[in-house]
Amino acid sequence: MDLYHYYEADLGPFRNLSGLNRSEARLIMEELRKDSVLFASRRPDGYMDIRRELEAKARAMFIQKGGMPVLSYPHYMTVGECAWIKEWYRDGREIRIPLGEFAGSSISFTYGDLFPTMRYKDGKPYRENVYTKREIEELIARHGLPQQWNPDGQGGPERYIEVQVWDDAVLRRYMPLES
């Protein structure tokens, strides 16, 4: 099983708004809103506050399950390919990393994007939870990959399994060299 990270070609991979202070993140969000082609331009006011709250909740839940996050906020990937996410960018690119390269103590999962997983109230059994590597494999065996059974979003908000990467040691090996 491979993990995928999608990004804007001219910005590079593993750029993270959560790593910025509030004013820096606000400025970037304002710039993103000016480009209606980008998926990120549709994010509402208050997005970063909600995101930081959900990231802290996911981190705490992961620690309770034995996770050992190094980072205060995660980098994001998906389990398996998800062409829909690549469409979020003007010139979308992807990085593919085998799941086996990551220690289980450094990655958590949500069945769907962190936002709807933690906030959507529809009674599905995988809502409001963060999963370990072993748990997500069991969930995939039971429910499949959302991008296969719900590629157009008609079956609900889950369109991929999100991976929260809490240690960037593996990611650094996949970063392009700066010239």
C-alpha positions in Angstrom: 0.0 0.0 0.0 1.3 3.4 -0.9 0.7 6.9 0.5 0.3 9.9 -1.7 0.9 13.6 -1.1 -0.4 16.2 -3.6 0.9 19.7 -4.0 1.3 22.7 -6.3 4.3 22.3 -8.6 5.7 25.7 -8.1 5.4 25.6 -4.3 6.8 22.2 -3.7 5.6 19.4 -1.4 4.9 19.3 2.3 4.2 23.0 2.7 1.9 23.4 5.8 -0.2 26.3 6.9 -0.3 24.9 10.4 3.4 25.6 10.8 2.9 29.3 10.3 1.9 31.8 12.9 -1.7 33.1 12.7 -0.9 36.3 10.7 1.3 34.5 8.1 -1.4 31.8 7.7 -4.0 34.5 7.3 -2.0 36.3 4.6 -1.6 33.0 2.6 -5.3 32.2 3.0 -6.2 35.7 1.6 -3.9 35.1 -1.4 -5.4 31.6 -2.0 -9.0 33.1 -2.0 -8.1 35.3 -4.9 -7.5 32.3 -7.2 -11.0 30.7 -7.6 -9.4 27.8 -9.6 -7.8 26.5 -6.4 -9.8 24.3 -4.0 -8.2 26.1 -1.1 -9.9 29.4 -2.3 -13.2 28.0 -1.0 -12.1 27.6 2.6 -14.3 29.7 5.0 -13.2 32.3 7.4 -12.1 30.7 10.6 -10.7 27.7 8.7 -7.3 27.8 10.4 -8.7 28.0 13.9 -10.9 24.9 13.2 -8.0 23.2 11.6 -5.6 23.8 14.5 -8.3 22.6 17.0 -8.9 19.4 15.0 -5.2 18.7 14.6 -4.7 19.1 18.4 -7.6 16.7 19.0 -6.2 14.2 16.5 -2.8 14.4 18.1 -4.2 13.8 21.5 -6.2 10.8 20.3 -3.2 9.4 18.6 -1.1 9.7 21.7 -3.8 7.9 23.7 -3.5 5.0 21.2 0.3 4.8 21.7 1.3 7.2 19.0 4.5 9.2 19.5 4.2 12.3 17.4 7.3 14.4 17.0 5.6 17.3 15.2 3.0 19.6 16.8 0.9 19.4 13.6 0.8 16.8 10.9 1.7 16.7 7.2 -1.0 15.2 5.1 -1.1 12.3 2.7 -3.7 9.8 1.5 -3.9 6.0 1.5 -3.8 5.1 -2.2 -4.1 7.4 -5.1 -6.8 10.0 -5.2 -7.0 11.9 -8.6 -9.6 14.2 -7.2 -7.2 15.9 -4.9 -4.7 16.5 -7.7 -7.4 18.6 -9.3 -7.3 21.0 -6.4 -4.2 22.5 -7.9 -3.4 24.6 -10.9 -0.4 22.3 -11.7 -0.8 19.4 -9.3 1.9 17.0 -8.6 2.2 13.9 -6.4 4.7 12.1 -4.2 4.2 8.4 -3.6 5.8 6.7 -0.5 5.3 3.1 0.5 3.4 2.8 3.8 6.1 0.5 5.1 8.6 3.3 5.3 6.7 4.9 8.2 6.8 3.7 11.8 3.3 3.0 13.1 4.0 5.4 16.0 4.5 8.3 13.6 1.3 8.2 11.5 -2.4 8.3 12.3 -5.4 7.9 9.9 -8.9 9.2 9.6 -11.4 7.5 7.4 -12.0 10.5 5.2 -10.6 14.0 5.6 -10.0 15.2 9.1 -12.6 17.9 8.9 -15.7 15.9 8.0 -14.5 12.8 10.0 -14.4 14.8 13.2 -17.4 17.1 12.5 -19.9 15.3 10.3 -22.7 13.8 12.4 -24.3 10.9 10.3 -23.8 7.9 12.6 -21.2 6.2 10.5 -19.0 4.0 12.7 -15.7 5.5 11.6 -16.6 9.1 12.5 -14.8 11.1 15.2 -11.9 8.7 15.5 -8.2 8.5 14.7 -6.9 5.2 13.7 -3.5 3.4 14.0 -1.9 1.6 11.1 -3.3 -1.7 12.2 -6.8 -0.3 12.8 -6.9 1.4 9.4 -6.0 -1.8 7.6 -8.9 -3.5 9.4 -11.2 -0.6 8.5 -10.1 -0.8 4.8 -10.8 -4.5 4.8 -14.3 -3.8 6.1 -15.3 -0.7 4.2 -12.8 -0.4 1.3 -11.1 2.8 0.0 -13.5 5.7 -0.3 -11.9 6.9 -3.5 -13.1 3.6 -5.0 -16.6 3.4 -3.7 -17.2 7.2 -3.5 -15.1 8.9 -6.2 -17.7 11.7 -6.9 -18.7 12.3 -3.3 -22.3 11.2 -3.8 -22.0 8.7 -0.9 -20.9 11.2 1.7 -17.9 13.4 2.5 -15.4 10.7 2.7 -13.5 10.5 -0.6 -10.1 9.2 0.6 -8.4 8.0 3.8 -6.3 10.8 5.2 -2.9 10.1 6.8 -1.5 12.4 9.4 2.3 12.2 9.3 3.6 13.3 12.7 7.3 12.9 12.0 8.9 14.4 8.9 12.1 12.2 8.9 10.8 10.0 6.0 9.3 13.0 4.2 12.7 14.8 4.1 14.0 11.9 1.9 11.4 12.8 -0.7 11.8 16.6 -0.7 13.4 18.0 -3.8 16.9 19.4 -3.4 16.9 23.2 -3.3 19.1 24.8 -5.8 
